[in-house]
Amino acid sequence: MSRFLQKYEEWMQKNIIQETNQRRRERLEKSLGHGTMEFLRSVWFPAVQNFDNLYPEWEVCDFHNGYRYIDLAYMPGGVKGGIEIQGYGSHARDLDVKRFKDLCWRHCLLALDGWVFLPIAYPSIQDEPWRCQQLVLSFIGKFISIDTPFQLAYLEAEAVRFARRSLRPFTPRELAEHLRITDRHSRRILHKLVDLGLLRVTSGNMRYRMYGLRTE
């Protein structure tokens, strides 16, 4: 059994055992949908390496005394982050007006209730998982300070956090402005982090390189 499957089974069993709500428990016992599984396998676990503070099929009340379910709720320290996998067929090509309006109302009402949502298109999980991984790390970074390797100096650790929050490749100058250091110092930090395998060169020649987080 792969490490992913082992951790996944442990996580699901923990959620099922601890759940006292019969409705949600029954949904969990039926296993998760294909899109959610692929997201966890190809995006979340490679990027995060654990399922801490992540809850599948999380139940929320709507404004009509009904119940809705969020594919994945991320709730460290009481904050409310929601991740939903958007299947192309059900959410775009086959979406009629009534369902489209309901989807918009759902997101509006949950946003007013304090939820921060991250909708992920299923084709993106298949075609560009590395980009989705970067998105997930930035999403997590909105709620918590992500750990960095203990051997890094303060500026090096902050450079890694900056890369995790950035949704696009960045230049040494952008990092220098963020850290309030010289361009030369910024380049030295970036070169070290590339050598350590924490960052990667995404494009450009020696003088005009762009950098990004290494997620693979």
Backbone as a chain_set.jsonl record, in Angstrom:
{"seq": "MSRFLQKYEEWMQKNIIQETNQRRRERLEKSLGHGTMEFLRSVWFPAVQNFDNLYPEWEVCDFHNGYRYIDLAYMPGGVKGGIEIQGYGSHARDLDVKRFKDLCWRHCLLALDGWVFLPIAYPSIQDEPWRCQQLVLSFIGKFISIDTPFQLAYLEAEAVRFARRSLRPFTPRELAEHLRITDRHSRRILHKLVDLGLLRVTSGNMRYRMYGLRTE", "coords": {"N": [[0.84, -1.197, 0.0], [0.556, 2.22, -0.845], [2.052, 5.208, 0.568], [0.308, 7.362, 0.461], [-2.26, 6.084, 0.269], [-2.294, 4.703, 2.684], [-2.245, 6.798, 4.614], [-4.549, 8.086, 3.817], [-6.586, 6.18, 4.307], [-6.389, 5.962, 7.097], [-7.083, 8.554, 7.818], [-9.739, 8.79, 6.819], [-11.048, 6.782, 8.297], [-10.758, 7.81, 10.856], [-12.352, 10.118, 10.669], [-14.856, 8.947, 10.222], [-15.252, 7.409, 12.561], [-15.268, 9.358, 14.552], [-17.484, 10.888, 13.922], [-20.663, 11.952, 14.851], [-22.952, 12.729, 13.665], [-25.444, 11.341, 11.857], [-26.188, 11.675, 9.172], [-23.914, 12.787, 7.855], [-22.067, 10.808, 8.477], [-23.017, 8.587, 7.043], [-22.582, 9.487, 4.434], [-19.794, 9.596, 4.394], [-19.162, 6.907, 4.718], [-19.828, 5.903, 2.265], [-17.707, 6.479, 0.712], [-15.499, 8.818, -0.982], [-16.065, 11.063, -3.782], [-14.941, 10.61, -7.203], [-13.559, 12.855, -8.293], [-12.78, 14.276, -5.981], [-11.118, 12.383, -4.77], [-9.032, 12.217, -6.681], [-8.048, 14.798, -6.511], [-7.064, 14.806, -3.864], [-5.093, 12.806, -4.114], [-3.38, 13.671, -6.227], [-2.884, 16.358, -5.829], [-3.368, 17.626, -3.144], [-2.08, 15.857, -1.169], [0.611, 15.405, -2.215], [1.54, 18.052, -2.02], [1.096, 18.883, 0.656], [1.458, 16.738, 2.391], [0.056, 15.651, 4.513], [-3.157, 15.199, 6.194], [-4.093, 16.975, 8.026], [-6.414, 18.926, 9.84], [-8.271, 18.834, 7.821], [-11.428, 18.107, 6.472], [-13.608, 15.835, 5.093], [-16.636, 15.96, 3.08], [-18.119, 17.913, 4.566], [-20.708, 19.025, 6.624], [-23.006, 21.698, 6.318], [-25.439, 24.107, 7.348], [-28.018, 25.526, 5.366], [-29.766, 28.579, 4.385], [-32.371, 27.888, 4.428], [-33.087, 26.046, 6.241], [-32.093, 23.644, 5.423], [-29.61, 21.166, 4.41], [-26.275, 21.221, 3.312], [-23.303, 20.09, 1.633], [-19.838, 20.392, 1.824], [-17.152, 19.655, -0.276], [-14.469, 19.411, 0.729], [-13.494, 20.573, 3.805], [-11.388, 22.921, 5.268], [-10.12, 23.606, 8.309], [-8.298, 24.961, 10.354], [-7.757, 25.876, 13.672], [-10.333, 26.926, 13.962], [-10.941, 28.606, 11.815], [-12.528, 28.944, 8.543], [-12.234, 27.295, 5.699], [-13.067, 26.315, 2.45], [-12.987, 23.734, 0.015], [-13.86, 22.906, -3.22], [-14.466, 20.568, -5.742], [-14.819, 21.067, -9.056], [-16.554, 19.516, -11.398], [-16.424, 19.277, -14.895], [-18.611, 18.496, -16.542], [-20.92, 18.511, -14.842], [-20.879, 21.069, -13.736], [-20.572, 22.963, -15.701], [-20.968, 22.374, -18.641], [-23.449, 21.031, -18.523], [-25.046, 22.606, -16.919], [-28.036, 23.91, -15.879], [-30.239, 26.824, -15.801], [-31.589, 27.054, -13.313], [-30.039, 25.435, -11.562], [-27.622, 26.735, -11.824], [-28.177, 29.265, -10.676], [-28.731, 28.403, -8.08], [-26.234, 27.416, -7.328], [-24.732, 29.778, -7.289], [-26.079, 31.203, -5.246], [-25.525, 29.505, -3.12], [-22.699, 29.761, -2.807], [-22.564, 32.49, -2.242], [-24.001, 32.72, 0.21], [-22.523, 31.066, 1.908], [-20.115, 32.431, 1.858], [-20.861, 34.786, 3.177], [-21.195, 33.689, 5.628], [-18.672, 33.43, 6.485], [-16.919, 31.71, 5.154], [-14.062, 30.89, 3.241], [-13.56, 30.235, -0.068], [-12.233, 27.771, -2.302], [-12.486, 26.938, -5.417], [-11.833, 24.203, -7.475], [-11.118, 23.211, -10.697], [-11.854, 20.147, -12.209], [-10.531, 19.319, -14.67], [-8.155, 20.796, -14.402], [-6.845, 19.511, -12.333], [-6.108, 17.192, -13.59], [-4.562, 18.141, -15.779], [-2.734, 20.135, -14.943], [-1.447, 19.609, -12.305], [0.687, 20.518, -10.691], [0.351, 23.281, -10.649], [-2.054, 23.498, -9.3], [-1.195, 22.501, -6.856], [0.467, 24.585, -5.982], [-1.492, 26.527, -5.666], [-2.968, 25.423, -3.554], [-1.074, 25.509, -1.45], [-0.793, 28.262, -1.193], [-3.386, 28.854, -0.434], [-3.571, 27.53, 2.071], [-1.653, 29.042, 3.33], [-3.017, 31.409, 3.845], [-4.253, 30.985, 6.231], [-2.576, 29.794, 8.152], [0.805, 29.809, 9.483], [3.095, 28.316, 7.549], [5.212, 25.58, 8.177], [8.785, 25.581, 7.835], [11.903, 24.115, 6.699], [14.028, 23.392, 9.464], [16.715, 24.081, 9.425], [17.065, 26.37, 7.997], [17.975, 29.814, 7.689], [16.509, 32.89, 8.979], [15.766, 34.746, 6.862], [15.941, 33.063, 4.661], [13.955, 31.164, 5.251], [11.724, 32.839, 5.191], [11.779, 33.526, 2.534], [11.026, 31.104, 1.348], [8.422, 30.921, 2.332], [7.351, 33.147, 1.052], [7.482, 32.272, -1.599], [5.632, 30.208, -1.46], [3.287, 31.597, -1.072], [3.05, 32.971, -3.41], [1.407, 33.047, -6.494], [2.487, 32.877, -8.946], [5.542, 32.676, -10.892], [8.421, 34.468, -9.618], [10.675, 37.28, -9.469], [14.168, 37.876, -8.511], [14.319, 40.55, -7.705], [11.7, 41.128, -6.85], [11.534, 39.475, -4.603], [13.577, 40.647, -3.127], [12.481, 43.181, -2.581], [10.364, 42.394, -0.984], [11.674, 41.239, 1.226], [13.241, 43.339, 1.947], [15.947, 43.711, 1.257], [19.104, 43.754, -0.556], [19.301, 43.297, -4.161], [21.408, 41.6, -4.84], [21.847, 40.131, -2.485], [19.394, 38.865, -2.353], [19.548, 37.205, -4.623], [21.591, 35.458, -3.833], [20.322, 34.089, -1.737], [18.241, 32.845, -3.148], [19.7, 31.184, -4.91], [20.837, 29.39, -3.082], [18.521, 28.161, -2.054], [17.549, 26.912, -4.315], [19.628, 25.07, -4.742], [19.204, 23.52, -2.485], [16.914, 22.268, -3.196], [14.423, 23.339, -2.662], [13.316, 25.467, -4.041], [12.791, 26.273, -7.544], [14.185, 27.058, -10.744], [12.239, 28.725, -13.002], [12.205, 30.0, -15.469], [14.122, 31.931, -17.887], [17.426, 33.479, -18.289], [20.735, 33.547, -16.744], [20.89, 36.142, -15.616], [18.282, 37.127, -15.67], [16.473, 35.449, -14.356], [13.528, 33.621, -13.341], [11.78, 32.497, -10.49], [10.281, 29.789, -8.62], [8.188, 27.785, -6.447], [9.301, 24.509, -5.666], [7.414, 21.765, -6.187], [7.195, 19.124, -6.924]], "CA": [[0.0, 0.0, 0.0], [1.333, 3.447, -0.917], [1.941, 6.08, 1.742], [-0.929, 8.126, 0.32], [-3.42, 5.266, 0.609], [-2.251, 4.415, 4.116], [-2.661, 7.997, 5.332], [-5.932, 8.364, 3.446], [-7.457, 5.249, 5.035], [-6.364, 6.362, 8.508], [-7.822, 9.816, 7.921], [-11.162, 8.533, 6.627], [-11.552, 6.023, 9.444], [-10.835, 8.736, 11.992], [-13.523, 10.964, 10.469], [-16.066, 8.132, 10.385], [-15.389, 7.011, 13.968], [-15.545, 10.525, 15.396], [-18.693, 11.58, 13.494], [-21.903, 11.576, 15.529], [-24.044, 13.097, 12.773], [-25.712, 10.162, 11.033], [-26.21, 12.04, 7.75], [-22.545, 12.898, 7.346], [-21.416, 9.507, 8.631], [-23.426, 7.744, 5.92], [-21.901, 9.972, 3.234], [-18.393, 9.195, 4.491], [-19.07, 5.46, 4.546], [-19.966, 5.6, 0.842], [-16.427, 6.896, 0.126], [-15.527, 10.127, -1.63], [-16.217, 11.057, -5.223], [-13.728, 10.434, -8.002], [-12.824, 14.11, -8.398], [-12.162, 14.578, -4.691], [-10.005, 11.438, -4.594], [-7.927, 12.609, -7.543], [-7.482, 16.014, -5.932], [-6.262, 14.422, -2.699], [-3.966, 11.999, -4.554], [-2.468, 14.36, -7.143], [-2.637, 17.753, -5.463], [-3.235, 17.927, -1.718], [-1.085, 15.079, -0.43], [1.979, 15.738, -2.636], [1.923, 19.393, -1.592], [0.97, 19.107, 2.096], [2.007, 15.545, 3.043], [-0.801, 15.182, 5.603], [-4.558, 15.602, 6.076], [-4.425, 17.69, 9.257], [-7.417, 19.999, 9.786], [-9.052, 18.686, 6.596], [-12.612, 17.307, 6.778], [-14.373, 15.561, 3.873], [-18.096, 15.959, 3.142], [-18.48, 18.674, 5.766], [-22.099, 19.458, 6.556], [-23.35, 23.056, 6.744], [-26.863, 24.438, 7.192], [-28.27, 26.657, 4.481], [-30.684, 29.555, 4.951], [-33.742, 27.372, 4.311], [-33.145, 24.915, 7.175], [-31.646, 22.419, 4.769], [-28.212, 20.809, 4.64], [-25.401, 21.132, 2.154], [-22.034, 19.455, 1.97], [-18.636, 20.919, 1.186], [-16.288, 18.518, -0.607], [-13.393, 19.36, 1.717], [-13.419, 21.757, 4.662], [-10.083, 23.089, 5.917], [-10.504, 24.418, 9.458], [-7.316, 25.054, 11.441], [-8.016, 26.911, 14.662], [-11.667, 27.497, 13.886], [-11.213, 29.325, 10.57], [-13.357, 28.133, 7.658], [-11.846, 27.265, 4.303], [-13.758, 25.248, 1.731], [-12.464, 23.346, -1.293], [-14.856, 22.155, -3.983], [-13.982, 20.089, -7.035], [-15.828, 21.392, -10.053], [-16.546, 18.654, -12.566], [-16.81, 20.07, -16.07], [-19.94, 18.144, -17.026], [-21.999, 18.895, -13.943], [-20.848, 22.469, -13.351], [-20.445, 23.886, -16.821], [-21.653, 22.001, -19.881], [-24.825, 20.596, -18.3], [-25.632, 23.399, -15.847], [-29.188, 24.692, -16.316], [-30.358, 28.119, -15.129], [-31.977, 26.868, -11.912], [-28.889, 24.933, -10.811], [-26.614, 27.785, -11.828], [-28.589, 30.24, -9.67], [-28.578, 27.78, -6.767], [-24.805, 27.36, -7.044], [-24.289, 31.127, -6.925], [-26.621, 31.49, -3.923], [-24.777, 28.682, -2.158], [-21.398, 30.37, -2.551], [-22.787, 33.785, -1.596], [-24.424, 32.545, 1.592], [-21.402, 30.524, 2.67], [-19.142, 33.517, 2.0], [-21.366, 35.655, 4.23], [-21.03, 32.96, 6.892], [-17.264, 33.435, 6.851], [-16.135, 30.703, 4.454], [-13.196, 31.248, 2.123], [-13.707, 29.089, -0.966], [-11.257, 27.485, -3.342], [-13.042, 26.01, -6.397], [-10.8, 23.596, -8.319], [-11.682, 22.531, -11.866], [-11.303, 18.795, -12.363], [-9.519, 19.24, -15.735], [-6.879, 21.345, -13.923], [-6.197, 18.463, -11.538], [-5.512, 16.268, -14.539], [-3.64, 18.747, -16.739], [-1.712, 20.971, -14.323], [-1.487, 19.389, -10.854], [1.681, 21.344, -9.997], [-0.234, 24.607, -10.451], [-3.034, 23.322, -8.228], [-0.441, 22.362, -5.619], [0.858, 25.935, -5.59], [-2.714, 27.181, -5.217], [-3.296, 24.872, -2.24], [-0.135, 26.04, -0.475], [-1.158, 29.664, -0.981], [-4.649, 28.8, 0.307], [-3.23, 27.21, 3.455], [-0.895, 30.17, 3.867], [-3.927, 32.451, 4.311], [-4.765, 30.652, 7.552], [-1.543, 29.405, 9.107], [2.201, 29.979, 9.086], [3.538, 26.983, 7.153], [6.55, 25.24, 8.66], [9.882, 25.504, 6.883], [12.995, 23.314, 7.268], [14.58, 24.052, 10.646], [18.083, 24.541, 9.225], [17.093, 27.61, 7.238], [18.026, 31.084, 8.392], [15.214, 33.581, 8.946], [15.447, 35.278, 5.54], [15.736, 31.927, 3.759], [12.635, 30.61, 5.56], [10.725, 33.785, 4.716], [11.775, 33.424, 1.068], [10.216, 29.929, 1.023], [7.021, 31.292, 2.586], [6.977, 34.059, -0.026], [7.253, 31.438, -2.778], [4.394, 29.456, -1.251], [2.146, 32.505, -1.205], [3.02, 33.536, -4.756], [0.708, 32.188, -7.438], [3.213, 32.927, -10.218], [6.99, 32.822, -10.686], [8.808, 35.805, -9.188], [12.059, 37.658, -9.753], [14.965, 38.226, -7.332], [13.982, 41.898, -7.263], [10.455, 41.073, -6.082], [11.865, 38.918, -3.294], [14.369, 41.654, -2.423], [11.566, 44.193, -2.077], [9.59, 41.792, 0.109], [12.553, 41.031, 2.384], [13.926, 44.601, 2.192], [17.378, 43.459, 1.144], [19.597, 44.078, -1.891], [19.1, 42.28, -5.191], [22.495, 40.618, -4.765], [21.566, 39.241, -1.348], [18.242, 38.063, -2.756], [20.013, 36.165, -5.543], [22.337, 34.453, -3.059], [19.333, 33.273, -1.03], [17.549, 32.023, -4.135], [20.622, 30.14, -5.388], [20.945, 28.376, -2.033], [17.265, 27.423, -1.949], [17.5, 26.037, -5.484], [20.567, 23.978, -4.461], [18.59, 22.662, -1.46], [15.753, 21.607, -3.777], [13.179, 23.927, -2.172], [12.804, 26.299, -5.124], [13.267, 25.89, -8.866], [14.224, 28.095, -11.768], [11.118, 28.47, -13.899], [12.492, 30.51, -16.804], [15.083, 33.017, -17.959], [18.852, 33.187, -18.238], [21.371, 33.758, -15.454], [20.623, 37.469, -15.063], [16.852, 37.455, -15.612], [15.75, 34.231, -13.988], [12.308, 33.63, -12.545], [11.83, 31.391, -9.527], [9.017, 29.319, -8.097], [8.275, 26.69, -5.472], [9.416, 23.151, -6.183], [6.337, 20.987, -5.563], [7.198, 17.718, -7.301]], "C": [[0.878, 1.25, 0.0], [1.136, 4.271, 0.349], [0.666, 6.899, 1.673], [-2.13, 7.306, 0.768], [-3.461, 4.942, 2.095], [-2.759, 5.603, 4.923], [-4.126, 8.333, 5.049], [-6.892, 7.474, 4.234], [-7.512, 5.619, 6.518], [-7.213, 7.613, 8.728], [-9.325, 9.599, 7.792], [-11.761, 7.778, 7.812], [-11.699, 6.91, 10.674], [-12.064, 9.623, 11.878], [-14.816, 10.195, 10.699], [-16.308, 7.803, 11.852], [-15.81, 8.19, 14.838], [-16.859, 11.22, 15.062], [-19.924, 11.048, 14.212], [-23.132, 11.927, 14.702], [-24.278, 11.966, 11.779], [-25.699, 10.486, 9.551], [-24.788, 12.079, 7.182], [-21.827, 11.551, 7.432], [-21.753, 8.584, 7.461], [-22.745, 8.18, 4.625], [-20.433, 9.538, 3.239], [-18.219, 7.7, 4.236], [-19.234, 5.035, 3.091], [-18.699, 5.918, 0.061], [-16.6, 8.195, -0.644], [-15.659, 9.982, -3.142], [-14.882, 10.97, -5.937], [-12.898, 11.712, -8.068], [-12.103, 14.469, -7.111], [-10.968, 13.659, -4.441], [-8.795, 11.834, -5.438], [-7.257, 13.884, -7.046], [-6.581, 15.675, -4.746], [-4.993, 13.694, -3.12], [-2.919, 12.821, -5.328], [-2.075, 15.76, -6.705], [-2.366, 17.922, -3.971], [-2.084, 17.168, -1.058], [0.345, 15.336, -0.908], [2.456, 17.09, -2.122], [2.014, 19.527, -0.079], [1.547, 17.959, 2.925], [1.222, 15.075, 4.269], [-2.233, 15.652, 5.347], [-5.017, 16.355, 7.319], [-5.422, 18.815, 8.983], [-8.285, 19.954, 8.529], [-10.204, 17.711, 6.848], [-13.431, 17.091, 5.507], [-15.876, 15.595, 4.122], [-18.597, 16.689, 4.389], [-19.887, 19.255, 5.619], [-22.266, 20.887, 7.074], [-24.841, 23.263, 6.525], [-26.993, 25.589, 6.211], [-29.317, 27.565, 5.124], [-32.14, 29.119, 4.843], [-33.9, 26.119, 5.178], [-32.829, 23.579, 6.502], [-30.173, 22.176, 5.056], [-27.479, 20.728, 3.309], [-24.068, 20.566, 2.601], [-20.906, 20.049, 1.137], [-17.7, 19.745, 0.929], [-15.194, 18.331, 0.44], [-13.393, 20.669, 2.499], [-12.051, 21.776, 5.332], [-10.267, 24.081, 7.062], [-9.469, 24.39, 10.581], [-7.683, 26.178, 12.399], [-9.352, 27.602, 14.532], [-11.947, 28.325, 12.646], [-11.929, 28.387, 9.597], [-12.922, 28.296, 6.206], [-12.521, 26.089, 3.618], [-13.137, 25.005, 0.369], [-13.531, 22.523, -1.997], [-14.293, 21.817, -5.357], [-15.096, 20.277, -8.051], [-15.666, 20.486, -11.272], [-17.079, 19.407, -13.778], [-18.236, 19.773, -16.519], [-21.051, 18.689, -16.159], [-22.033, 20.377, -13.654], [-20.777, 23.438, -14.522], [-21.319, 23.464, -17.986], [-23.132, 21.696, -19.655], [-25.561, 21.434, -17.257], [-26.817, 24.213, -16.369], [-29.31, 25.949, -15.451], [-30.666, 27.953, -13.643], [-30.793, 26.415, -11.077], [-27.779, 25.968, -10.744], [-26.921, 28.839, -10.763], [-28.391, 29.672, -8.262], [-27.104, 27.724, -6.368], [-24.278, 28.727, -6.605], [-24.804, 31.523, -5.542], [-25.842, 30.747, -2.847], [-23.461, 29.343, -1.797], [-21.541, 31.72, -1.86], [-23.089, 33.621, -0.109], [-23.299, 31.978, 2.459], [-20.319, 31.577, 2.867], [-19.573, 34.471, 3.111], [-21.256, 35.007, 5.6], [-19.556, 32.8, 7.259], [-16.391, 32.403, 6.165], [-15.294, 31.342, 3.345], [-13.146, 30.044, 1.196], [-12.6, 29.012, -2.001], [-11.891, 26.486, -4.31], [-11.943, 25.513, -7.331], [-11.474, 22.858, -9.475], [-11.028, 21.161, -12.026], [-10.294, 18.688, -13.507], [-8.162, 19.809, -15.31], [-6.116, 20.325, -13.09], [-5.478, 17.489, -12.46], [-4.374, 16.888, -15.338], [-2.502, 19.536, -16.097], [-1.725, 20.821, -12.797], [-0.487, 20.243, -10.084], [1.143, 22.739, -9.718], [-1.289, 24.573, -9.347], [-2.344, 23.169, -6.875], [-0.008, 23.723, -5.09], [-0.345, 26.696, -5.037], [-3.09, 26.716, -3.811], [-2.365, 25.436, -1.17], [-0.42, 27.51, -0.18], [-2.449, 29.766, -0.166], [-4.383, 28.527, 1.788], [-2.521, 28.378, 4.113], [-1.759, 31.333, 4.315], [-4.334, 32.234, 5.758], [-3.682, 30.369, 8.588], [-0.17, 29.763, 8.569], [2.772, 28.599, 8.812], [4.965, 26.744, 7.632], [7.546, 25.219, 7.512], [10.995, 24.67, 7.505], [13.752, 24.071, 8.354], [15.974, 24.622, 10.419], [18.176, 25.857, 8.47], [17.22, 28.82, 8.151], [16.705, 31.82, 8.197], [14.85, 34.057, 7.546], [15.21, 34.167, 4.527], [14.354, 31.314, 3.973], [11.531, 31.529, 5.046], [10.642, 33.781, 3.196], [10.941, 32.232, 0.624], [8.738, 30.237, 1.245], [6.506, 32.226, 1.493], [6.665, 33.271, -1.297], [5.944, 30.666, -2.66], [3.17, 30.331, -1.428], [1.999, 33.053, -2.622], [2.36, 32.558, -5.714], [1.354, 32.2, -8.808], [4.7, 32.994, -9.916], [7.339, 34.279, -10.364], [10.3, 36.035, -9.459], [12.826, 37.893, -8.452], [14.633, 39.62, -6.802], [12.699, 41.91, -6.439], [10.698, 40.51, -4.688], [12.654, 39.935, -2.475], [13.484, 42.742, -1.824], [10.749, 43.675, -0.905], [10.433, 41.675, 1.377], [13.287, 42.311, 2.805], [15.44, 44.403, 2.277], [17.805, 43.836, -0.275], [19.288, 42.955, -2.869], [20.161, 41.195, -5.105], [22.259, 39.635, -3.635], [20.396, 38.309, -1.687], [18.665, 36.919, -3.674], [20.788, 35.072, -4.81], [21.382, 33.517, -2.327], [18.632, 32.325, -2.001], [18.429, 30.898, -4.651], [20.747, 29.019, -4.354], [19.68, 27.522, -1.961], [17.052, 26.505, -3.154], [18.412, 24.833, -5.256], [19.995, 22.998, -3.44], [17.353, 21.93, -1.984], [14.429, 22.149, -3.29], [12.515, 24.824, -3.203], [13.339, 25.767, -6.442], [13.316, 27.112, -9.766], [13.132, 27.786, -12.78], [11.374, 28.956, -15.318], [13.601, 31.549, -16.719], [16.524, 32.556, -17.924], [19.419, 33.584, -16.877], [20.968, 35.089, -14.819], [19.135, 37.74, -14.853], [16.011, 36.223, -15.266], [14.489, 34.532, -13.187], [12.329, 32.371, -11.676], [10.422, 31.033, -9.064], [9.245, 28.172, -7.138], [8.435, 25.361, -6.178], [8.396, 22.288, -5.456], [6.396, 19.511, -5.921], [8.177, 16.942, -6.426]], "O": [[1.84, 1.33, 0.764], [0.185, 4.064, 1.103], [0.007, 7.116, 2.69], [-2.938, 7.782, 1.565], [-4.533, 4.91, 2.7], [-3.599, 5.445, 5.809], [-4.848, 8.804, 5.928], [-7.892, 7.954, 4.768], [-8.584, 5.588, 7.122], [-7.961, 7.711, 9.7], [-10.102, 10.159, 8.565], [-12.856, 8.104, 8.271], [-12.653, 6.771, 11.439], [-12.751, 9.86, 12.872], [-15.759, 10.716, 11.296], [-17.436, 7.906, 12.336], [-16.617, 8.035, 15.755], [-17.316, 12.061, 15.836], [-20.199, 9.848, 14.19], [-24.234, 11.471, 15.006], [-23.413, 11.667, 10.956], [-25.251, 9.67, 8.746], [-24.507, 11.47, 6.149], [-21.057, 11.204, 6.536], [-20.881, 7.883, 6.947], [-22.372, 7.339, 3.807], [-19.894, 9.156, 2.2], [-17.244, 7.279, 3.613], [-18.827, 3.935, 2.718], [-18.632, 5.649, -1.138], [-17.722, 8.616, -0.923], [-15.397, 8.919, -3.705], [-13.829, 11.223, -5.352], [-11.677, 11.668, -7.918], [-10.956, 14.914, -7.137], [-9.927, 14.105, -3.958], [-7.662, 11.79, -4.96], [-6.039, 14.031, -7.149], [-5.469, 16.194, -4.636], [-3.927, 13.931, -2.55], [-1.718, 12.674, -5.101], [-1.059, 16.293, -7.149], [-1.268, 18.313, -3.577], [-1.207, 17.783, -0.452], [1.234, 15.476, -0.067], [3.638, 17.261, -1.823], [2.906, 20.206, 0.427], [2.062, 18.175, 4.022], [1.683, 14.189, 4.99], [-2.492, 16.405, 4.408], [-6.209, 16.368, 7.629], [-5.284, 19.559, 8.012], [-8.96, 20.932, 8.207], [-9.99, 16.618, 7.373], [-13.899, 18.057, 4.904], [-16.339, 15.3, 5.224], [-19.391, 16.154, 5.162], [-20.208, 19.892, 4.617], [-21.739, 21.243, 8.128], [-25.434, 22.666, 5.626], [-26.184, 26.516, 6.219], [-29.709, 27.351, 6.271], [-33.044, 29.901, 5.136], [-34.727, 25.251, 4.896], [-33.253, 22.521, 6.967], [-29.56, 22.892, 5.848], [-28.009, 20.228, 2.317], [-23.744, 20.56, 3.789], [-21.01, 20.188, -0.081], [-17.476, 18.927, 1.821], [-15.011, 17.236, 0.971], [-13.302, 21.747, 1.912], [-11.61, 20.773, 5.894], [-10.537, 25.259, 6.826], [-9.74, 23.847, 11.653], [-7.897, 27.312, 11.972], [-9.496, 28.751, 14.949], [-13.093, 28.721, 12.432], [-11.937, 27.173, 9.799], [-13.209, 29.31, 5.569], [-12.54, 24.983, 4.159], [-12.801, 25.948, -0.347], [-14.046, 21.555, -1.437], [-13.721, 22.667, -6.039], [-16.18, 19.71, -7.915], [-14.752, 20.669, -12.075], [-18.09, 20.103, -13.68], [-18.99, 20.692, -16.84], [-22.015, 19.263, -16.664], [-23.099, 20.916, -13.355], [-20.916, 24.644, -14.32], [-22.31, 24.129, -18.289], [-23.975, 22.05, -20.48], [-26.603, 21.009, -16.759], [-26.639, 25.103, -17.201], [-28.567, 26.116, -14.484], [-30.072, 28.633, -12.806], [-30.562, 26.951, -9.994], [-27.077, 26.073, -9.738], [-26.026, 29.258, -10.03], [-27.936, 30.378, -7.362], [-26.763, 27.957, -5.208], [-23.483, 28.826, -5.67], [-24.065, 32.109, -4.75], [-25.539, 31.302, -1.791], [-23.134, 29.475, -0.618], [-20.739, 32.062, -0.992], [-22.5, 34.304, 0.729], [-23.146, 32.372, 3.615], [-19.676, 31.62, 3.916], [-18.74, 34.918, 3.9], [-21.227, 35.698, 6.618], [-19.225, 32.118, 8.229], [-15.234, 32.229, 6.547], [-15.76, 32.216, 2.614], [-12.742, 28.957, 1.608], [-12.103, 30.022, -2.5], [-11.841, 25.284, -4.05], [-11.207, 26.312, -7.91], [-12.306, 21.979, -9.251], [-9.804, 21.036, -11.984], [-9.275, 18.019, -13.338], [-7.127, 19.359, -15.801], [-4.886, 20.276, -13.133], [-4.381, 17.02, -12.155], [-3.343, 16.251, -15.554], [-1.408, 19.597, -16.659], [-1.982, 21.787, -12.079], [-0.762, 20.653, -8.957], [1.438, 23.322, -8.675], [-1.399, 25.509, -8.556], [-2.85, 23.651, -5.862], [-0.103, 23.986, -3.891], [-0.225, 27.424, -4.052], [-3.487, 27.526, -2.973], [-2.826, 25.805, -0.09], [-0.299, 27.949, 0.963], [-2.59, 30.647, 0.682], [-4.914, 29.22, 2.655], [-2.742, 28.677, 5.287], [-1.298, 32.172, 5.088], [-4.717, 33.181, 6.445], [-3.855, 30.671, 9.769], [0.009, 29.99, 7.372], [2.92, 27.794, 9.731], [5.823, 27.617, 7.501], [7.208, 24.887, 6.376], [11.034, 24.527, 8.727], [14.078, 25.247, 8.188], [16.388, 25.54, 11.126], [19.268, 26.404, 8.321], [16.65, 28.854, 9.242], [15.884, 31.434, 7.365], [13.739, 33.8, 7.082], [14.375, 34.308, 3.634], [13.659, 30.983, 3.012], [10.519, 31.058, 4.526], [9.573, 34.004, 2.627], [10.22, 32.323, -0.37], [7.896, 29.854, 0.433], [5.36, 32.109, 1.059], [5.694, 33.57, -1.993], [5.23, 30.491, -3.647], [2.128, 29.86, -1.884], [0.932, 33.546, -2.988], [2.71, 31.378, -5.744], [0.828, 31.596, -9.742], [5.086, 33.334, -8.798], [6.642, 35.202, -10.785], [11.067, 35.092, -9.651], [12.214, 38.089, -7.402], [14.661, 39.85, -5.593], [12.613, 42.622, -5.438], [10.14, 41.002, -3.708], [12.432, 40.074, -1.272], [13.707, 43.176, -0.694], [10.47, 44.406, 0.045], [9.96, 41.978, 2.473], [13.88, 42.365, 3.882], [16.106, 44.85, 3.211], [16.967, 44.195, -1.101], [19.045, 41.815, -2.472], [19.862, 40.013, -5.275], [22.451, 38.431, -3.809], [20.411, 37.125, -1.352], [18.195, 35.792, -3.521], [20.653, 33.892, -5.133], [21.595, 32.305, -2.293], [18.454, 31.143, -1.706], [17.959, 29.773, -4.815], [20.761, 27.84, -4.709], [19.759, 26.301, -1.822], [16.445, 25.441, -3.027], [18.023, 23.701, -5.542], [20.258, 21.798, -3.509], [16.805, 21.069, -1.296], [13.399, 21.5, -3.475], [11.289, 24.932, -3.238], [14.228, 24.916, -6.463], [12.578, 28.077, -9.569], [13.107, 26.696, -13.353], [10.83, 28.398, -16.272], [13.975, 31.992, -15.634], [16.822, 31.411, -17.583], [18.666, 33.92, -15.962], [20.729, 35.152, -13.613], [18.766, 38.5, -13.958], [14.947, 36.009, -15.847], [14.391, 35.529, -12.472], [12.831, 31.323, -12.083], [9.503, 31.851, -9.108], [10.354, 27.648, -7.026], [7.772, 25.11, -7.184], [8.496, 22.096, -4.244], [5.712, 18.708, -5.287], [8.325, 15.731, -6.59]]}, "num_chains": 1, "name": "protein.A"}
